Amino acid sequence: MKMTETILLDHGSGGRASQELIKNIFLPQLTNPVLACLEDSAIVDTPAGQLAFTTDSYVVDPIFFPGGDIGELAINGTINDLAMRGAKPICLSLGLILEEGFALDDLKRVILSIQGACRKADVPVVTGDTKVVPKGKGDKIFINTSGIGLVDPGIQISGKNARPGDAIILSGSMGDHGITILSQRAGISLQGNLRSDTMALHRLVQQMLAAAPGAVHTLRDPTRGGVATSLNEIAEAAQVAIELDETAIPVKPEVAAACEILGMDPLYLANEGKCLALVAPEHAGRLLELMRSLPEGADAAVIGRVSEGPAGRVLLKTAAGGTRIVSSLTGEPLPRIC
């Protein structure tokens, strides 16, 4: 993919343009063994054990939407990035960039939402910072959150650990967040109870790790770029192939209907409360049953498997019986999704 001379919205998609930006601009100057892993969180060895560290920024538009808001999204998203490395989150930072003229009532609403998300997850904000930019130089509120977590000895969760034979479990339905934001932004009234799926997944992950030690090889929350892009990243990192069954992938009827109307593929829509788990096949049934017993994984399903090759390829067996290649997201169908 040829680099452009200026930043495009596509560079924030989480898809191919984002990957090229990281590869061509950031990594040549900043690379080190920890950063080069390009995982959801960095794992750093310390004298006291392994520490997980992550940071993320949130610019979602609109800032309030059915099922959540930018504050809850920031807390849950950062906790989930730690959880995807098997870490137990212990604390967060909160950085706010506010635009001059932003309503104090709206700020209070966001902070109350942050408070509620932290209490629900039992992960506190312990430090923070606030900056204000002139009117017209921002868009209401942008949030940056960082998180620190602890990784128990023996936990090794990475995209590079996917193995041929692994079962691929998706913890719930695809595309809920993406379609909710799209409908709100466009002012489109769609039938059904469309709501963002934002939620923290650390408790779900910890129960999975405890139930089947060593069985969970890879975890990923398919946010920007959706399930398709996340699985392509895993296939490339582990040099394996991934085979999906379209009929097994959970999609809510209202999301499927909206995608059909709008010409969108739910495989590429952002999710903010779902995870992909690549697990040893002999433990897949047990882990699926566990996930379905918890509110965070009530609609979990086995959606495919890992195979040896062709390396780096994701293939989808369609409902019609054919097979097609599923590539990473190209272009930016929905900017500022999170």
C-alpha positions as CSV (number, residue, x, y, z in Angstrom):
1,M,0.0,0.0,0.0
2,K,1.5,3.3,-1.1
3,M,1.9,5.9,1.6
4,T,0.2,9.3,1.2
5,E,1.8,12.7,1.8
6,T,-0.7,13.7,4.5
7,I,-2.7,12.0,7.2
8,L,-6.1,10.7,6.1
9,L,-9.1,9.6,8.2
10,D,-8.2,6.1,6.9
11,H,-5.0,6.2,9.0
12,G,-7.2,5.9,12.1
13,S,-9.3,3.0,10.9
14,G,-7.3,0.2,12.5
15,G,-7.0,-1.3,9.0
16,R,-4.3,-1.4,6.4
17,A,-3.6,2.3,6.4
18,S,-3.1,2.3,10.2
19,Q,-0.8,-0.7,9.9
20,E,1.3,1.1,7.2
21,L,1.5,4.2,9.3
22,I,2.9,2.2,12.2
23,K,5.3,0.2,10.0
24,N,6.7,3.2,8.0
25,I,6.6,6.1,10.4
26,F,6.5,4.9,14.0
27,L,8.4,1.6,14.2
28,P,11.6,2.8,12.3
29,Q,12.2,5.5,14.9
30,L,10.7,4.0,18.1
31,T,11.1,0.2,17.8
32,N,12.3,-1.9,20.6
33,P,11.5,-5.6,21.5
34,V,8.5,-4.7,23.6
35,L,6.9,-2.3,21.1
36,A,7.7,-4.5,18.1
37,C,5.2,-7.1,19.4
38,L,2.3,-4.7,18.5
39,E,-0.1,-6.2,20.9
40,D,-3.0,-4.6,22.7
41,S,-0.8,-4.1,25.8
42,A,2.9,-4.2,26.3
43,I,4.3,-6.8,28.7
44,V,7.3,-5.5,30.7
45,D,9.5,-7.7,32.9
46,T,10.1,-6.2,36.4
47,P,11.8,-7.6,39.5
48,A,8.3,-8.1,40.9
49,G,7.0,-10.0,37.9
50,Q,5.3,-9.1,34.6
51,L,3.6,-5.8,34.2
52,A,1.0,-5.0,31.5
53,F,0.8,-1.4,30.3
54,T,-1.5,0.1,27.7
55,T,-2.8,3.5,26.4
56,D,-5.6,4.5,24.2
57,S,-7.4,7.6,23.0
58,Y,-11.1,8.1,22.4
59,V,-12.6,10.6,20.0
60,V,-16.0,9.0,19.3
61,D,-18.7,11.1,17.7
62,P,-21.4,11.4,19.1
63,I,-20.1,11.4,22.6
64,F,-23.4,10.0,24.0
65,F,-25.1,7.1,22.4
66,P,-27.5,4.2,23.3
67,G,-25.7,1.9,25.6
68,G,-22.9,4.2,26.7
69,D,-20.8,7.3,26.1
70,I,-17.2,8.4,25.5
71,G,-16.3,8.1,29.2
72,E,-17.6,4.5,29.8
73,L,-16.1,3.6,26.4
74,A,-12.6,4.8,27.5
75,I,-12.6,3.0,30.8
76,N,-13.9,-0.3,29.4
77,G,-11.7,-0.2,26.3
78,T,-8.5,0.3,28.3
79,I,-9.4,-2.4,30.8
80,N,-10.1,-4.7,27.8
81,D,-6.7,-4.0,26.2
82,L,-5.1,-5.2,29.5
83,A,-7.4,-8.2,29.7
84,M,-6.4,-9.3,26.1
85,R,-2.9,-10.1,27.4
86,G,-4.3,-12.0,30.4
87,A,-3.5,-9.2,32.8
88,K,-5.5,-8.2,35.9
89,P,-6.1,-4.5,35.7
90,I,-5.1,-2.6,38.8
91,C,-5.3,1.2,37.9
92,L,-5.9,3.7,35.2
93,S,-5.0,7.2,34.2
94,L,-7.4,9.7,32.7
95,G,-6.4,12.6,30.3
96,L,-9.0,15.0,29.0
97,I,-8.7,17.5,26.2
98,L,-11.7,19.8,26.4
99,E,-12.9,22.3,23.8
100,E,-13.7,25.8,25.0
101,G,-17.5,26.1,25.2
102,F,-18.1,22.5,26.1
103,A,-21.1,22.3,28.5
104,L,-20.2,21.7,32.1
105,D,-23.3,19.6,32.5
106,D,-22.1,17.3,29.7
107,L,-18.7,17.1,31.3
108,K,-20.3,16.1,34.6
109,R,-22.3,13.5,32.8
110,V,-19.2,12.0,31.3
111,I,-17.3,12.0,34.6
112,L,-20.3,10.3,36.4
113,S,-20.2,7.6,33.6
114,I,-16.5,7.1,34.2
115,Q,-17.1,6.8,37.9
116,G,-19.8,4.2,37.3
117,A,-17.6,2.2,34.9
118,C,-14.7,2.2,37.3
119,R,-16.8,1.0,40.2
120,K,-18.4,-1.7,38.2
121,A,-15.0,-3.0,37.0
122,D,-13.4,-2.3,40.4
123,V,-10.5,-0.6,38.7
124,P,-9.8,3.0,39.9
125,V,-8.5,6.1,38.1
126,V,-5.4,7.1,40.1
127,T,-4.0,10.0,38.1
128,G,-5.0,12.4,35.4
129,D,-4.6,15.6,33.4
130,T,-6.9,18.2,31.8
131,K,-6.1,20.5,28.9
132,V,-8.4,23.1,27.2
133,V,-8.1,24.1,23.5
134,P,-9.7,27.2,21.9
135,K,-13.2,26.8,20.4
136,G,-13.0,25.3,17.0
137,K,-9.7,23.6,17.7
138,G,-11.3,20.4,19.1
139,D,-14.6,18.7,19.2
140,K,-16.2,18.9,22.7
141,I,-14.0,16.3,24.4
142,F,-11.2,13.8,23.6
143,I,-10.1,11.3,26.3
144,N,-6.8,9.5,26.7
145,T,-6.6,6.6,29.2
146,S,-3.7,4.4,30.2
147,G,-3.9,1.3,32.3
148,I,-1.5,-0.9,34.3
149,G,-2.2,-4.6,35.1
150,L,-0.4,-7.6,36.6
151,V,0.2,-10.8,34.7
152,D,0.3,-14.0,36.7
153,P,3.3,-16.3,36.2
154,G,2.8,-18.8,33.4
155,I,0.3,-16.6,31.5
156,Q,1.5,-16.2,27.9
157,I,-1.2,-14.6,25.7
158,S,-0.2,-13.3,22.3
159,G,-1.3,-13.1,18.7
160,K,1.8,-15.0,17.8
161,N,0.6,-18.0,19.9
162,A,-2.2,-19.1,17.6
163,R,-1.7,-22.8,16.7
164,P,-3.1,-25.0,14.0
165,G,-6.2,-26.8,15.4
166,D,-7.1,-24.0,17.8
167,A,-10.9,-23.2,18.0
168,I,-11.9,-19.6,17.5
169,I,-14.5,-18.4,20.0
170,L,-16.3,-15.0,19.6
171,S,-17.8,-13.9,22.9
172,G,-20.9,-12.4,21.4
173,S,-22.6,-10.8,18.5
174,M,-20.7,-8.7,16.0
175,G,-21.2,-5.0,15.0
176,D,-23.5,-3.7,17.8
177,H,-21.3,-0.7,18.6
178,G,-20.5,0.2,15.0
179,I,-24.1,0.2,13.8
180,T,-25.3,2.1,16.9
181,I,-22.8,4.9,16.3
182,L,-23.5,5.0,12.5
183,S,-27.3,5.2,13.1
184,Q,-26.8,8.0,15.7
185,R,-24.4,10.0,13.6
186,A,-26.6,9.8,10.5
187,G,-29.8,10.3,12.3
188,I,-31.2,7.1,10.9
189,S,-34.0,5.4,12.7
190,L,-33.6,1.6,12.5
191,Q,-35.9,-1.0,14.0
192,G,-34.8,-3.1,17.0
193,N,-32.9,-2.3,20.2
194,L,-29.6,-1.1,18.8
195,R,-27.2,-0.4,21.6
196,S,-23.4,-0.2,22.0
197,D,-21.9,-3.4,23.5
198,T,-19.3,-1.5,25.6
199,M,-18.4,-3.5,28.7
200,A,-15.3,-4.6,30.6
201,L,-14.1,-8.2,29.9
202,H,-11.4,-8.7,32.5
203,R,-13.5,-10.9,34.8
204,L,-14.6,-13.1,31.8
205,V,-10.9,-13.5,30.8
206,Q,-9.7,-14.4,34.3
207,Q,-12.4,-17.1,34.7
208,M,-11.4,-18.6,31.4
209,L,-7.7,-18.6,32.3
210,A,-8.5,-20.2,35.7
211,A,-10.8,-22.8,34.2
212,A,-8.3,-24.1,31.6
213,P,-4.7,-23.2,32.4
214,G,-2.6,-23.0,29.3
215,A,-5.5,-23.6,26.9
216,V,-6.1,-19.9,25.9
217,H,-3.4,-19.0,23.4
218,T,-4.6,-15.7,21.9
219,L,-7.1,-13.0,22.9
220,R,-8.1,-10.0,20.9
221,D,-10.9,-7.4,21.2
222,P,-12.1,-6.7,17.7
223,T,-12.6,-2.9,17.9
224,R,-11.6,-0.7,14.9
225,G,-11.5,-2.8,11.8
226,G,-13.8,-5.5,13.4
227,V,-13.4,-9.2,13.6
228,A,-12.0,-9.4,10.1
229,T,-9.0,-7.1,10.7
230,S,-8.2,-8.6,14.1
231,L,-8.1,-12.1,12.7
232,N,-5.9,-11.0,9.8
233,E,-3.5,-9.5,12.3
234,I,-3.4,-12.8,14.2
235,A,-3.0,-14.9,11.1
236,E,0.0,-12.7,10.0
237,A,1.6,-12.7,13.5
238,A,1.4,-16.4,14.0
239,Q,1.9,-17.3,10.3
240,V,-1.2,-19.5,10.2
241,A,-4.5,-19.6,8.3
242,I,-7.9,-19.0,9.8
243,E,-11.0,-20.6,8.6
244,L,-14.4,-19.1,9.5
245,D,-17.9,-20.4,9.2
246,E,-20.3,-17.6,8.2
247,T,-23.4,-19.5,9.6
248,A,-21.8,-19.8,13.0
249,I,-20.9,-16.1,13.5
250,P,-23.5,-14.4,15.8
251,V,-25.0,-11.2,14.4
252,K,-28.2,-9.7,15.9
253,P,-31.1,-9.5,13.5
254,E,-31.3,-5.7,13.8
255,V,-27.6,-5.4,13.0
256,A,-27.8,-7.7,10.1
257,A,-30.8,-5.8,8.7
258,A,-29.1,-2.5,9.1
259,C,-26.0,-3.8,7.4
260,E,-28.1,-5.0,4.5
261,I,-29.7,-1.6,4.1
262,L,-26.5,0.3,4.4
263,G,-24.3,-2.0,2.4
264,M,-21.9,-2.8,5.3
265,D,-20.3,-6.1,6.3
266,P,-20.6,-6.8,10.1
267,L,-17.1,-8.5,9.9
268,Y,-15.6,-5.0,9.6
269,L,-17.7,-3.2,12.2
270,A,-16.2,-2.1,15.6
271,N,-17.1,-4.0,18.8
272,E,-16.4,-2.6,22.2
273,G,-17.4,-5.4,24.5
274,K,-16.5,-8.6,22.7
275,C,-13.3,-10.7,22.5
276,L,-11.9,-13.4,20.2
277,A,-10.4,-16.3,22.0
278,L,-8.2,-18.8,20.2
279,V,-8.1,-21.9,22.4
280,A,-6.8,-25.5,22.4
281,P,-9.5,-27.6,20.7
282,E,-9.8,-30.1,23.5
283,H,-10.9,-27.3,25.9
284,A,-13.1,-25.4,23.5
285,G,-16.4,-26.9,24.6
286,R,-15.7,-26.3,28.3
287,L,-14.6,-22.7,27.7
288,L,-17.6,-22.0,25.5
289,E,-20.0,-23.3,28.2
290,L,-18.2,-21.2,30.8
291,M,-18.4,-18.0,28.6
292,R,-22.1,-18.6,28.0
293,S,-22.8,-18.8,31.7
294,L,-21.5,-15.3,32.2
295,P,-23.2,-12.0,31.1
296,E,-20.2,-10.9,29.2
297,G,-20.3,-14.1,27.0
298,A,-24.0,-15.1,26.9
299,D,-24.0,-15.2,23.1
300,A,-20.6,-16.8,22.6
301,A,-20.0,-19.1,19.7
302,V,-17.3,-21.1,18.1
303,I,-16.9,-19.4,14.7
304,G,-13.9,-21.2,13.1
305,R,-10.6,-22.8,13.5
306,V,-6.9,-22.2,12.9
307,S,-5.1,-24.2,10.2
308,E,-1.6,-24.5,8.9
309,G,-1.9,-22.6,5.7
310,P,-1.9,-20.6,3.5
311,A,0.0,-18.5,6.2
312,G,-1.5,-15.1,6.9
313,R,-4.8,-15.8,5.2
314,V,-8.3,-15.6,6.6
315,L,-11.0,-17.6,4.7
316,L,-14.7,-17.6,5.1
317,K,-17.0,-20.5,4.3
318,T,-20.1,-18.7,3.2
319,A,-23.7,-19.6,3.9
320,A,-24.1,-20.4,0.2
321,G,-21.3,-23.0,0.5
322,G,-18.5,-21.1,-1.2
323,T,-15.3,-19.8,0.2
324,R,-13.9,-16.2,0.0
325,I,-10.9,-14.4,1.3
326,V,-11.5,-12.0,4.1
327,S,-8.9,-9.2,4.1
328,S,-8.1,-6.4,6.6
329,L,-10.2,-3.3,6.4
330,T,-9.3,-1.0,3.6
331,G,-10.6,2.6,3.7
332,E,-12.5,4.2,6.5
333,P,-16.2,3.5,6.3
334,L,-16.9,5.0,9.8
335,P,-14.3,7.4,11.3
336,R,-14.2,8.3,15.0
337,I,-15.9,5.1,16.0
338,C,-14.2,5.0,19.4
